[in-house]
């Protein structure tokens, strides 16, 4: 298990790796999503693998062993230090009325460390019955991703020449986040502060087929973004019914809300416009603008949800979120589309056949199912992009040294994204998450 110093060093290394990979992917796209050309790219789900199998529930989701990075109030429910790392693989098939293409992609999905600031073992030993509890987390996650490589041939009506346009782009944005949660009895409040950064490159190469490669025009736009972001959340849990002897707990109903106001960020844009005339071996630079500074605005967004739970047996929940993308602004990039407010509806459940089973391992596995229906803020020809998907998941418990429990979490999402009557994407995304738990952090040892 990593200690605090080792983890902080690890975060710095990962920050450097992510920055370098963002720059290199701008030249060599790792995906091929044409819609990622617009805005800041395709959004990346912020849920970890455990909640991902339940439709990505986040508002009312809390767990003693797993992190919830979207609603920081859930961190106050942690009962063990949790180091979480996730990787993903994604298969997508692009389709329109005439053609189809498929692609595999994959990468690191998240890296996070969370811990309760009062050790639960110390609390038992000291007979501490305080109604307060605290949790904290550090995390590094991608927020959006850009990746496309498209070739289109166009012949204008009445013209003889055929033009070939090659669109290529890559990069993305990321967030390095520090979150804190505090809980008093059944009420929890949390706040997260983060640094938002990234680099995106969009390139267009236009060739006249009859003169190629003698006459080529190329446009390159580079955009760097940076700024500080925040979010806050609350959770209230009501317990009712009799204590279940098998689970040693009562039934629970949790209400959760989290979100953030509109947030400004800084932009630094560069534009290069070249015309290549090979027969005289000359590049004409028509436009070369660098370090053009500006600002942008990320939208306000809020999510609310309910979750019913029989601890260590069953839980089911639903949530609804909205984001005011119609107020999105970016001085560093000219958009050819419009943005509209987006919404997301998700439902999910988790079931454990027998939490206390000693001889049937599959009875201790956490089985998960979910459904997601969402609109994307990007509008193409006045029609808003849509996504629907179903999720499946499983949490496999592992017994570690000193009888501590950890998990391997697997989530699978299959769905459709895009426009039904135009370019659409059928996708399957698999996330593999590792949750390593340790309840000895901040343990107060006594010597007699």
VOPAGU-2260 file (C-alpha; in pm, 1 decimal, decimal comma):
REM VOPAGU-2260
SITE   aa  ch    i         X         Y         Z
SITE  UNK   A    0       0,0       0,0       0,0
SITE  UNK   A    1     132,9     345,4     -91,0
SITE  UNK   A    2     193,7     591,4     191,0
SITE  UNK   A    3     101,4     960,5     159,9
SITE  UNK   A    4     444,5    1075,8      42,5
SITE  UNK   A    5     466,3     803,9    -222,8
SITE  UNK   A    6     118,9     882,7    -350,8
SITE  UNK   A    7     189,6    1255,2    -386,2
SITE  UNK   A    8     503,1    1174,1    -586,3
SITE  UNK   A    9     292,4     936,8    -796,0
SITE  UNK   A   10      37,2    1214,7    -863,6
SITE  UNK   A   11     312,2    1449,9    -986,6
SITE  UNK   A   12     447,7    1179,2   -1219,4
SITE  UNK   A   13      99,2    1105,4   -1353,7
SITE  UNK   A   14      39,9    1478,1   -1408,1
SITE  UNK   A   15     351,6    1488,0   -1625,9
SITE  UNK   A   16     256,0    1169,8   -1811,2
SITE  UNK   A   17     -95,3    1295,7   -1881,7
SITE  UNK   A   18      36,6    1631,1   -2006,8
SITE  UNK   A   19     280,5    1461,7   -2243,8
SITE  UNK   A   20      17,6    1215,1   -2367,2
SITE  UNK   A   21    -224,7    1501,8   -2431,2
SITE  UNK   A   22      31,8    1669,5   -2652,1
SITE  UNK   A   23     127,2    1353,5   -2840,1
SITE  UNK   A   24    -233,2    1245,9   -2894,1
SITE  UNK   A   25    -293,1    1575,3   -3069,1
SITE  UNK   A   26     -67,8    1443,6   -3344,9
SITE  UNK   A   27    -163,8    1076,5   -3322,3
SITE  UNK   A   28    -536,1    1050,1   -3231,0
SITE  UNK   A   29    -616,7     752,3   -3008,0
SITE  UNK   A   30    -982,0     746,9   -3110,4
SITE  UNK   A   31   -1204,5     839,7   -3400,0
SITE  UNK   A   32   -1508,7    1028,2   -3278,2
SITE  UNK   A   33   -1605,4    1298,5   -3530,7
SITE  UNK   A   34   -1824,0    1475,9   -3275,3
SITE  UNK   A   35   -1521,4    1534,3   -3050,6
SITE  UNK   A   36   -1416,7    1807,3   -3297,5
SITE  UNK   A   37   -1673,2    2037,5   -3139,1
SITE  UNK   A   38   -1649,9    2211,0   -2803,0
SITE  UNK   A   39   -1389,0    2067,9   -2567,9
SITE  UNK   A   40   -1441,1    1713,5   -2694,3
SITE  UNK   A   41   -1645,0    1412,2   -2588,5
SITE  UNK   A   42   -1720,2    1404,6   -2212,8
SITE  UNK   A   43   -1564,6    1124,3   -2006,8
SITE  UNK   A   44   -1779,5     968,0   -1733,8
SITE  UNK   A   45   -1651,8    1074,2   -1391,1
SITE  UNK   A   46   -1780,9     773,0   -1198,2
SITE  UNK   A   47   -1548,4     497,0   -1080,6
SITE  UNK   A   48   -1596,5     131,9   -1173,8
SITE  UNK   A   49   -1811,0      38,9    -871,4
SITE  UNK   A   50   -2078,0     301,3    -940,1
SITE  UNK   A   51   -2028,6     263,7   -1316,2
SITE  UNK   A   52   -2202,8     -73,4   -1311,5
SITE  UNK   A   53   -2506,5      94,1   -1151,4
SITE  UNK   A   54   -2561,7     346,8   -1429,9
SITE  UNK   A   55   -2302,4     581,0   -1282,6
SITE  UNK   A   56   -2513,7     677,2    -979,2
SITE  UNK   A   57   -2336,4     951,7    -787,1
SITE  UNK   A   58   -2569,9    1191,7    -603,8
SITE  UNK   A   59   -2682,7     956,5    -324,6
SITE  UNK   A   60   -2416,3     684,8    -364,3
SITE  UNK   A   61   -2183,9     630,6     -66,5
SITE  UNK   A   62   -1984,8     329,6      45,3
SITE  UNK   A   63   -1756,6     235,5     334,1
SITE  UNK   A   64   -1492,0      93,1      94,8
SITE  UNK   A   65   -1535,5     280,6    -236,9
SITE  UNK   A   66   -1488,0     643,6    -336,9
SITE  UNK   A   67   -1745,9     875,7    -485,8
SITE  UNK   A   68   -1553,6    1164,9    -644,3
SITE  UNK   A   69   -1857,9    1341,4    -787,8
SITE  UNK   A   70   -2041,1    1413,6    -463,1
SITE  UNK   A   71   -1770,9    1498,7    -205,9
SITE  UNK   A   72   -2020,3    1458,4      79,0
SITE  UNK   A   73   -1995,8    1078,5      30,3
SITE  UNK   A   74   -1630,7    1082,8     143,9
SITE  UNK   A   75   -1746,0    1124,6     503,2
SITE  UNK   A   76   -1892,8     770,8     490,6
SITE  UNK   A   77   -1554,3     605,9     426,2
SITE  UNK   A   78   -1449,7     349,7     688,2
SITE  UNK   A   79   -1123,5     247,7     526,7
SITE  UNK   A   80    -847,7     408,8     322,9
SITE  UNK   A   81    -919,6     338,6     -45,4
SITE  UNK   A   82    -662,0     356,2    -324,0
SITE  UNK   A   83    -844,5     327,7    -657,0
SITE  UNK   A   84    -707,2     292,7   -1007,8
SITE  UNK   A   85    -907,8     219,7   -1321,9
SITE  UNK   A   86    -834,6     136,4   -1683,9
SITE  UNK   A   87   -1079,9     110,6   -1971,8
SITE  UNK   A   88   -1117,4     -41,3   -2315,7
SITE  UNK   A   89   -1372,8      83,7   -2567,1
SITE  UNK   A   90   -1503,2     -57,6   -2892,7
SITE  UNK   A   91   -1702,5     177,5   -3115,3
SITE  UNK   A   92   -1867,9     135,8   -3454,0
SITE  UNK   A   93   -1946,0     453,3   -3648,4
SITE  UNK   A   94   -2236,3     433,7   -3891,0
SITE  UNK   A   95   -2417,4     657,7   -4133,7
SITE  UNK   A   96   -2655,8     575,7   -4418,1
SITE  UNK   A   97   -2381,6     440,9   -4643,1
SITE  UNK   A   98   -2070,6     337,2   -4450,2
SITE  UNK   A   99   -1942,6     205,3   -4118,1
SITE  UNK   A  100   -1607,1     191,4   -3942,3
SITE  UNK   A  101   -1492,8      45,7   -3609,3
SITE  UNK   A  102   -1212,7     118,9   -3365,6
SITE  UNK   A  103   -1069,1      -4,9   -3034,1
SITE  UNK   A  104    -931,2     243,2   -2780,1
SITE  UNK   A  105    -817,8     228,3   -2418,0
SITE  UNK   A  106    -629,6     419,1   -2151,2
SITE  UNK   A  107    -594,1     496,7   -1781,7
SITE  UNK   A  108    -933,6     610,5   -1655,5
SITE  UNK   A  109    -873,6     740,5   -1303,6
SITE  UNK   A  110    -630,6     745,0   -1014,0
SITE  UNK   A  111    -753,8     831,6    -664,3
SITE  UNK   A  112    -677,0     801,1    -296,1
SITE  UNK   A  113    -932,6     859,4     -20,3
SITE  UNK   A  114    -926,3     805,7     354,4
SITE  UNK   A  115   -1125,4     874,1     672,4
SITE  UNK   A  116    -947,2    1128,9     890,9
SITE  UNK   A  117   -1059,0     947,1    1205,9
SITE  UNK   A  118    -948,5     583,6    1204,6
SITE  UNK   A  119   -1245,8     352,2    1271,8
SITE  UNK   A  120   -1030,0     111,5    1474,7
SITE  UNK   A  121    -907,5     396,3    1696,9
SITE  UNK   A  122   -1266,4     506,0    1743,1
SITE  UNK   A  123   -1365,4     158,7    1869,6
SITE  UNK   A  124   -1058,8     126,4    2095,2
SITE  UNK   A  125   -1110,2     473,9    2243,2
SITE  UNK   A  126   -1485,9     412,8    2274,2
SITE  UNK   A  127   -1535,4     731,5    2076,5
SITE  UNK   A  128   -1908,5     783,2    2019,5
SITE  UNK   A  129   -1873,3    1122,0    1850,9
SITE  UNK   A  130   -2143,4    1186,9    1585,6
SITE  UNK   A  131   -1881,3    1349,2    1358,2
SITE  UNK   A  132   -1689,0    1186,3    1075,6
SITE  UNK   A  133   -1447,4    1321,7     812,7
SITE  UNK   A  134   -1312,5    1202,9     477,5
SITE  UNK   A  135   -1066,6    1332,0     218,6
SITE  UNK   A  136    -962,7    1233,2    -135,2
SITE  UNK   A  137    -708,9    1323,2    -404,6
SITE  UNK   A  138    -778,8    1226,1    -765,1
SITE  UNK   A  139    -664,3    1267,7   -1124,3
SITE  UNK   A  140    -920,4    1209,7   -1401,9
SITE  UNK   A  141    -976,9    1292,0   -1769,7
SITE  UNK   A  142   -1276,5    1521,4   -1826,3
SITE  UNK   A  143   -1302,4    1532,9   -2206,6
SITE  UNK   A  144   -1122,2    1359,7   -2490,1
SITE  UNK   A  145   -1063,6    1462,5   -2852,1
SITE  UNK   A  146    -970,8    1213,9   -3122,4
SITE  UNK   A  147   -1072,7    1193,5   -3488,2
SITE  UNK   A  148    -919,2    1122,4   -3827,3
SITE  UNK   A  149   -1165,2    1173,1   -4115,1
SITE  UNK   A  150   -1120,5    1198,5   -4491,2
SITE  UNK   A  151   -1397,3    1348,1   -4704,2
SITE  UNK   A  152   -1412,5    1400,2   -5079,0
SITE  UNK   A  153   -1636,7    1680,4   -5206,0
SITE  UNK   A  154   -1717,6    1801,6   -5555,6
SITE  UNK   A  155   -1903,8    2129,4   -5566,1
SITE  UNK   A  156   -2196,7    2153,3   -5813,7
SITE  UNK   A  157   -2084,5    2290,6   -6147,9
SITE  UNK   A  158   -1713,9    2245,4   -6074,4
SITE  UNK   A  159   -1476,5    1992,4   -6228,0
SITE  UNK   A  160   -1221,4    1977,2   -5949,2
SITE  UNK   A  161   -1275,5    1735,8   -5660,1
SITE  UNK   A  162   -1149,8    1843,9   -5317,4
SITE  UNK   A  163   -1021,5    1607,7   -5048,4
SITE  UNK   A  164   -1044,8    1733,6   -4690,7
SITE  UNK   A  165    -863,3    1554,6   -4408,5
SITE  UNK   A  166    -982,0    1639,6   -4055,4
SITE  UNK   A  167    -757,0    1531,0   -3770,2
SITE  UNK   A  168    -754,3    1617,8   -3400,5
SITE  UNK   A  169    -648,7    1497,2   -3059,8
SITE  UNK   A  170    -587,3    1586,6   -2697,2
SITE  UNK   A  171    -827,2    1642,9   -2410,1
SITE  UNK   A  172    -881,4    1803,9   -2072,1
SITE  UNK   A  173    -811,3    1673,7   -1721,2
SITE  UNK   A  174    -881,4    1757,9   -1359,5
SITE  UNK   A  175    -658,0    1720,4   -1054,0
SITE  UNK   A  176    -895,8    1730,9    -757,9
SITE  UNK   A  177    -885,3    1760,9    -377,3
SITE  UNK   A  178   -1214,8    1682,7    -200,5
SITE  UNK   A  179   -1329,8    1684,9     161,2
SITE  UNK   A  180   -1644,0    1560,8     332,0
SITE  UNK   A  181   -1775,4    1602,5     685,6
SITE  UNK   A  182   -2066,1    1415,6     844,4
SITE  UNK   A  183   -2272,6    1493,8    1152,8
SITE  UNK   A  184   -2508,3    1211,9    1246,9
SITE  UNK   A  185   -2711,8    1150,6     927,9
SITE  UNK   A  186   -2621,1    1469,5     742,2
SITE  UNK   A  187   -2306,7    1504,5     528,3
SITE  UNK   A  188   -2158,7    1800,6     342,1
SITE  UNK   A  189   -1859,4    1809,6     110,0
SITE  UNK   A  190   -1663,7    2042,3    -115,6
SITE  UNK   A  191   -1408,0    1973,3    -388,5
SITE  UNK   A  192   -1142,7    2203,2    -535,0
SITE  UNK   A  193    -962,4    2117,5    -855,9
SITE  UNK   A  194    -725,6    2234,3   -1125,8
SITE  UNK   A  195    -860,3    2200,8   -1479,1
SITE  UNK   A  196    -609,5    2179,6   -1764,8
SITE  UNK   A  197    -549,0    2035,1   -2109,7
SITE  UNK   A  198    -448,4    2088,0   -2470,2
SITE  UNK   A  199    -649,2    2029,2   -2789,0
SITE  UNK   A  200    -530,3    2036,2   -3150,1
SITE  UNK   A  201    -759,4    2055,5   -3454,9
SITE  UNK   A  202    -612,5    2023,8   -3803,5
SITE  UNK   A  203    -769,5    2055,2   -4150,4
SITE  UNK   A  204    -579,6    1968,8   -4468,7
SITE  UNK   A  205    -741,5    2051,2   -4803,2
SITE  UNK   A  206    -604,7    1900,1   -5125,8
SITE  UNK   A  207    -704,9    1955,5   -5486,5
SITE  UNK   A  208    -709,3    1601,2   -5624,0
SITE  UNK   A  209    -602,7    1687,2   -5980,5
SITE  UNK   A  210    -302,2    1890,8   -5860,7
SITE  UNK   A  211    -204,6    1679,4   -5558,5
SITE  UNK   A  212      47,9    1688,8   -5408,9
SITE  UNK   A  213     141,6    2015,1   -5572,1
SITE  UNK   A  214    -122,9    2232,5   -5404,1
SITE  UNK   A  215    -222,6    2181,8   -5038,8
SITE  UNK   A  216    -381,3    2415,0   -4785,9
SITE  UNK   A  217    -350,5    2338,0   -4415,6
SITE  UNK   A  218    -515,6    2493,2   -4108,4
SITE  UNK   A  219    -393,1    2408,7   -3756,4
SITE  UNK   A  220    -555,5    2536,3   -3437,2
SITE  UNK   A  221    -407,5    2462,2   -3093,7
SITE  UNK   A  222    -587,7    2544,2   -2771,4
SITE  UNK   A  223    -460,5    2516,7   -2413,6
SITE  UNK   A  224    -703,7    2558,8   -2123,8
SITE  UNK   A  225    -642,7    2599,7   -1752,3
SITE  UNK   A  226    -827,1    2716,5   -1445,6
SITE  UNK   A  227    -958,7    2629,1   -1102,6
SITE  UNK   A  228   -1292,9    2454,1   -1059,9
SITE  UNK   A  229   -1506,0    2354,0    -762,7
SITE  UNK   A  230   -1808,1    2148,5    -666,2
SITE  UNK   A  231   -2009,4    2090,4    -351,3
SITE  UNK   A  232   -2264,2    1836,0    -234,5
SITE  UNK   A  233   -2486,0    1716,4      48,0
SITE  UNK   A  234   -2629,6    1381,2     151,2
SITE  UNK   A  235   -2896,0    1306,9     409,5
SITE  UNK   A  236   -2963,4     949,5     520,7
SITE  UNK   A  237   -3279,7     840,1     701,6
SITE  UNK   A  238   -3272,5     500,6     877,3
SITE  UNK   A  239   -3590,2     308,8     949,4
SITE  UNK   A  240   -3723,4     -38,1    1030,0
SITE  UNK   A  241   -3578,1    -300,5    1258,8
SITE  UNK   A  242   -3212,5    -399,7    1267,7
SITE  UNK   A  243   -3146,4    -692,6    1035,9
SITE  UNK   A  244   -2952,2    -955,6    1230,9
SITE  UNK   A  245   -2766,2   -1083,6     923,2
SITE  UNK   A  246   -2652,4    -739,4     809,9
SITE  UNK   A  247   -2648,0    -578,6    1158,0
SITE  UNK   A  248   -2802,4    -261,9    1014,7
SITE  UNK   A  249   -3135,1     -92,6     944,4
SITE  UNK   A  250   -3280,0       4,7     607,9
SITE  UNK   A  251   -3169,7     341,2     469,2
SITE  UNK   A  252   -3298,2     605,9     230,3
SITE  UNK   A  253   -3042,4     861,9     113,0
SITE  UNK   A  254   -3108,0    1192,1     -60,8
SITE  UNK   A  255   -2809,7    1347,1    -237,5
SITE  UNK   A  256   -2748,7    1670,1    -429,7
SITE  UNK   A  257   -2426,4    1807,6    -576,2
SITE  UNK   A  258   -2310,7    2052,7    -839,7
SITE  UNK   A  259   -2130,3    2374,4    -916,9
SITE  UNK   A  260   -2194,0    2723,4   -1050,8
SITE  UNK   A  261   -2060,7    2850,9   -1383,3
SITE  UNK   A  262   -1679,5    2860,5   -1372,5
SITE  UNK   A  263   -1436,8    3066,6   -1579,7
SITE  UNK   A  264   -1116,3    2925,8   -1729,5
SITE  UNK   A  265    -819,7    3066,9   -1919,9
SITE  UNK   A  266    -738,5    2992,1   -2283,8
SITE  UNK   A  267    -420,6    3020,5   -2490,3
SITE  UNK   A  268    -476,5    2973,4   -2863,4
SITE  UNK   A  269    -246,5    2942,9   -3164,1
SITE  UNK   A  270    -347,5    2943,7   -3531,5
SITE  UNK   A  271    -140,5    2850,5   -3835,3
SITE  UNK   A  272    -261,7    2876,5   -4197,4
SITE  UNK   A  273     -22,9    2734,9   -4460,3
SITE  UNK   A  274     -38,7    2695,6   -4835,5
SITE  UNK   A  275     203,7    2445,5   -4980,9
SITE  UNK   A  276     304,0    2488,3   -5347,3
SITE  UNK   A  277     537,4    2199,4   -5422,1
SITE  UNK   A  278     624,8    2277,3   -5782,3
SITE  UNK   A  279     812,2    2588,0   -5664,8
SITE  UNK   A  280     902,6    2427,3   -5328,4
SITE  UNK   A  281     757,3    2701,0   -5114,1
SITE  UNK   A  282     531,2    2725,6   -4810,4
SITE  UNK   A  283     324,3    3041,9   -4791,8
SITE  UNK   A  284     231,4    3129,1   -4432,3
SITE  UNK   A  285     -96,1    3315,7   -4459,6
SITE  UNK   A  286    -170,9    3329,5   -4085,0
SITE  UNK   A  287      53,6    3264,6   -3786,5
SITE  UNK   A  288     -89,5    3373,6   -3450,9
SITE  UNK   A  289      46,0    3239,5   -3121,0
SITE  UNK   A  290     -17,4    3297,1   -2749,2
SITE  UNK   A  291    -354,5    3453,5   -2809,7
SITE  UNK   A  292    -494,2    3466,3   -2457,4
SITE  UNK   A  293    -860,2    3465,0   -2368,7
SITE  UNK   A  294   -1116,4    3323,1   -2129,5
SITE  UNK   A  295   -1403,2    3078,3   -2132,1
SITE  UNK   A  296   -1693,4    2967,7   -1915,7
SITE  UNK   A  297   -1785,1    2615,2   -1809,8
SITE  UNK   A  298   -2155,2    2563,0   -1733,1
SITE  UNK   A  299   -2331,7    2537,7   -1400,8
SITE  UNK   A  300   -2455,4    2184,5   -1339,2
SITE  UNK   A  301   -2654,5    2009,0   -1067,4
SITE  UNK   A  302   -2755,0    1649,5    -996,1
SITE  UNK   A  303   -3005,5    1514,0    -743,0
SITE  UNK   A  304   -3087,6    1153,5    -657,6
SITE  UNK   A  305   -3242,8     904,4    -416,5
SITE  UNK   A  306   -3104,9     565,9    -309,8
SITE  UNK   A  307   -3277,7     295,9    -101,9
SITE  UNK   A  308   -3051,2      44,9      69,4
SITE  UNK   A  309   -3058,1    -270,5     275,3
SITE  UNK   A  310   -2691,4    -260,8     384,3
SITE  UNK   A  311   -2479,1    -550,8     256,9
SITE  UNK   A  312   -2778,5    -690,3      67,2
SITE  UNK   A  313   -2949,9    -464,9    -183,8
SITE  UNK   A  314   -2967,0    -106,0    -304,2
SITE  UNK   A  315   -3150,9      72,8    -581,5
SITE  UNK   A  316   -3147,3     436,2    -683,6
SITE  UNK   A  317   -3221,7     698,2    -945,1
SITE  UNK   A  318   -3091,4    1046,3   -1023,9
SITE  UNK   A  319   -3139,2    1336,3   -1263,3
SITE  UNK   A  320   -2883,5    1597,6   -1364,9
SITE  UNK   A  321   -2887,9    1918,1   -1569,8
SITE  UNK   A  322   -2606,9    2134,2   -1710,9
SITE  UNK   A  323   -2654,6    2484,6   -1858,2
SITE  UNK   A  324   -2431,8    2443,0   -2164,3
SITE  UNK   A  325   -2623,9    2715,2   -2345,3
SITE  UNK   A  326   -2405,4    2954,8   -2142,3
SITE  UNK   A  327   -2078,5    2787,9   -2252,8
SITE  UNK   A  328   -1820,7    3030,6   -2390,7
SITE  UNK   A  329   -1469,2    2985,2   -2530,1
SITE  UNK   A  330   -1268,2    3276,8   -2668,9
SITE  UNK   A  331    -994,6    3045,2   -2793,9
SITE  UNK   A  332   -1206,6    2847,2   -3039,4
SITE  UNK   A  333   -1457,7    2944,1   -3305,6
SITE  UNK   A  334   -1748,1    2700,5   -3311,0
SITE  UNK   A  335   -1956,2    2606,8   -3613,3
SITE  UNK   A  336   -2233,0    2455,6   -3400,3
SITE  UNK   A  337   -2454,0    2572,5   -3115,2
SITE  UNK   A  338   -2479,2    2439,4   -2760,9
SITE  UNK   A  339   -2793,5    2363,8   -2562,5
SITE  UNK   A  340   -2864,5    2269,6   -2201,9
SITE  UNK   A  341   -2800,0    1899,0   -2135,9
SITE  UNK   A  342   -2965,4    1651,8   -1901,7
SITE  UNK   A  343   -2900,5    1299,7   -1775,6
SITE  UNK   A  344   -3128,2    1036,5   -1619,3
SITE  UNK   A  345   -2982,4     724,2   -1457,9
SITE  UNK   A  346   -3118,6     432,2   -1255,7
SITE  UNK   A  347   -2918,5     148,5   -1102,4
SITE  UNK   A  348   -2917,1    -132,9    -851,3
SITE  UNK   A  349   -2675,5    -359,2    -664,5
SITE  UNK   A  350   -2743,1    -702,4    -511,7
SITE  UNK   A  351   -2532,6    -924,7    -284,6
SITE  UNK   A  352   -2676,7   -1278,9    -254,3
SITE  UNK   A  353   -2514,6   -1361,3      83,1
SITE  UNK   A  354   -2269,4   -1116,0     237,2
SITE  UNK   A  355   -2171,9   -1359,9     515,4
SITE  UNK   A  356   -2120,9   -1671,0     299,0
SITE  UNK   A  357   -1799,6   -1860,1     381,7
SITE  UNK   A  358   -1806,4   -2141,6     127,9
SITE  UNK   A  359   -1973,7   -1984,2    -179,1
SITE  UNK   A  360   -1758,1   -1704,0    -318,5
SITE  UNK   A  361   -2007,8   -1601,6    -590,7
SITE  UNK   A  362   -2264,6   -1532,5    -318,1
SITE  UNK   A  363   -2039,0   -1255,0    -182,7
SITE  UNK   A  364   -1995,1   -1087,1    -522,6
SITE  UNK   A  365   -2174,7    -754,0    -572,3
SITE  UNK   A  366   -2388,4    -771,4    -889,5
SITE  UNK   A  367   -2488,6    -443,4   -1054,4
SITE  UNK   A  368   -2724,1    -321,4   -1327,7
SITE  UNK   A  369   -2815,5      22,6   -1461,6
SITE  UNK   A  370   -2966,9     234,8   -1738,3
SITE  UNK   A  371   -2869,4     581,1   -1870,2
SITE  UNK   A  372   -3051,6     825,1   -2099,3
SITE  UNK   A  373   -2882,9    1158,6   -2168,7
SITE  UNK   A  374   -2864,7    1450,5   -2407,5
SITE  UNK   A  375   -2531,9    1599,1   -2515,7
SITE  UNK   A  376   -2499,1    1980,0   -2531,4
SITE  UNK   A  377   -2372,3    1980,8   -2891,8
SITE  UNK   A  378   -2632,5    2049,1   -3161,4
SITE  UNK   A  379   -2578,7    1948,9   -3523,5
SITE  UNK   A  380   -2814,5    2117,7   -3771,9
SITE  UNK   A  381   -3038,3    2214,1   -3481,4
SITE  UNK   A  382   -3065,0    1856,9   -3348,3
SITE  UNK   A  383   -2913,3    1768,7   -3010,9
SITE  UNK   A  384   -2690,4    1462,0   -2973,9
SITE  UNK   A  385   -2834,9    1180,2   -2761,1
SITE  UNK   A  386   -2707,4     879,9   -2569,7
SITE  UNK   A  387   -2880,9     573,7   -2429,2
SITE  UNK   A  388   -2701,1     281,9   -2267,5
SITE  UNK   A  389   -2731,5      -6,4   -2025,8
SITE  UNK   A  390   -2466,5     -99,1   -1770,7
SITE  UNK   A  391   -2362,8    -423,7   -1604,0
SITE  UNK   A  392   -2110,0    -466,0   -1327,9
SITE  UNK   A  393   -1965,1    -686,7   -1057,5
SITE  UNK   A  394   -1754,6    -625,2    -750,2
SITE  UNK   A  395   -1528,1    -915,5    -657,4
SITE  UNK   A  396   -1414,8    -902,0    -291,7
SITE  UNK   A  397   -1057,7    -997,6    -208,7
SITE  UNK   A  398    -933,2   -1088,5     137,5
SITE  UNK   A  399    -597,8    -920,1     193,7
SITE  UNK   A  400    -338,8    -959,6     474,4
SITE  UNK   A  401    -464,0    -876,4     827,0
SITE  UNK   A  402    -814,8    -981,7     714,5
SITE  UNK   A  403    -868,7    -659,3     523,2
SITE  UNK   A  404   -1108,4    -656,7     230,3
SITE  UNK   A  405   -1037,3    -507,8    -114,8
SITE  UNK   A  406   -1217,6    -530,0    -449,9
SITE  UNK   A  407   -1178,0    -584,0    -821,5
SITE  UNK   A  408   -1464,2    -397,6    -988,0
SITE  UNK   A  409   -1572,7    -459,6   -1344,7
SITE  UNK   A  410   -1828,5    -247,1   -1529,2
SITE  UNK   A  411   -1959,8    -281,0   -1883,1
SITE  UNK   A  412   -2158,4     -14,8   -2069,6
SITE  UNK   A  413   -2322,2     -74,4   -2406,7
SITE  UNK   A  414   -2517,8     189,4   -2592,0
SITE  UNK   A  415   -2567,8     431,2   -2878,0
SITE  UNK   A  416   -2452,3     792,0   -2915,7
SITE  UNK   A  417   -2508,3    1055,2   -3182,2
SITE  UNK   A  418   -2799,0    1138,9   -3412,1
SITE  UNK   A  419   -3046,3     864,4   -3510,2
SITE  UNK   A  420   -3083,1     981,4   -3871,2
SITE  UNK   A  421   -2720,5    1084,9   -3928,8
SITE  UNK   A  422   -2381,6     979,0   -3794,3
SITE  UNK   A  423   -2426,9     753,0   -3491,2
SITE  UNK   A  424   -2195,4     547,4   -3275,2
SITE  UNK   A  425   -2265,8     206,1   -3125,1
SITE  UNK   A  426   -2021,6     143,6   -2843,1
SITE  UNK   A  427   -1918,5     -98,8   -2571,1
SITE  UNK   A  428   -1698,0      30,7   -2291,2
SITE  UNK   A  429   -1538,7    -190,7   -2026,0
SITE  UNK   A  430   -1380,3     -46,1   -1711,4
SITE  UNK   A  431   -1160,3    -250,7   -1480,9
SITE  UNK   A  432   -1106,7     -94,3   -1140,4
SITE  UNK   A  433    -887,8    -198,8    -849,7
SITE  UNK   A  434    -981,3     -84,0    -499,2
SITE  UNK   A  435    -716,7    -147,7    -233,7
SITE  UNK   A  436    -840,0     -87,3     120,7
SITE  UNK   A  437    -638,1     -42,3     439,2
SITE  UNK   A  438    -789,1      55,2     775,2
SITE  UNK   A  439    -457,1     108,5     959,0
SITE  UNK   A  440    -398,6     465,1     835,9
SITE  UNK   A  441    -405,1     720,7    1121,4
SITE  UNK   A  442    -436,4     436,5    1372,7
SITE  UNK   A  443    -326,1     557,8    1716,1
SITE  UNK   A  444    -107,6     288,7    1870,0
SITE  UNK   A  445     -88,1     273,2    2247,5
SITE  UNK   A  446     207,3     146,4    2443,5
SITE  UNK   A  447     163,9      42,5    2802,5
